[in-house]
Each structure stands twice: as structure tokens, then as C-alpha cells.
Amino acid sequence: MRDRLQILVCYDVETVTGEGERRLRRIAKACEAFGQRVQYSVFELDVTPVLLERFLQRATKIIDPAVDSLRVYTLSGPRDRYLQVYGRDGWTDFQSPLIV
């Protein structure tokens, strides 16, 4: 199962136009389909290489590269080795058993 990649996705979408607001909603939905929101425009993805490629194909069709920015960082190692959170952390480990 460790063929999965830990990815951090950040975006900045120009929203001074209605089309920009539409792109903002669409890119957020695309990120939610592949990962979980950890801040307003920041998502953590736990994906296979194939799913990462699908996400990138979808996301790059949404943004306008002339005015928007999409940043994708590949993180290395377990989450607790590369991340320190101060304050609220709404992240859920969907790879481990969930207790309801």
C-alpha cells in the first residue's frame, strides 16, 4: 500500500470575474474529489501515481494559467515526519480503520 503518494496541493484563483469565481469552485471540487481540505485553498492528497495523474489532468483543465496558480508538492515519508500542525487540524487518516 506504500505505492501511494502524499501530495500537498495549493491554489490561487483570480476571482474578480464571474468566470474566476466559477474556476475557484471547480478547482475546490476537483481537490475534494481526490483529497481533503486542510485550509481554505490547501488540500492533502493520499493517492496512487495513476490517481495523481488523473487529478492533474482534471485540475490543469480548470485553471487559467495566465492568472491562476496551482502548486503540487510531493511529500516524503510518513505525515508525522514532514508536518507540524499548530492549532486546529481537521485531517482524517482514511487509510486506517475509522471508528464511528
Secondary structure, DSSP 8 states (H G I E B T S, - for coil): -TT-EEEEEEEE---SSHHHHHHHHHHHHHHHHHEEEEETTEEEEEE-HHHHHHHHHHHHHHS-TTT-EEEEEEE-S-HHHH----S------TTS----
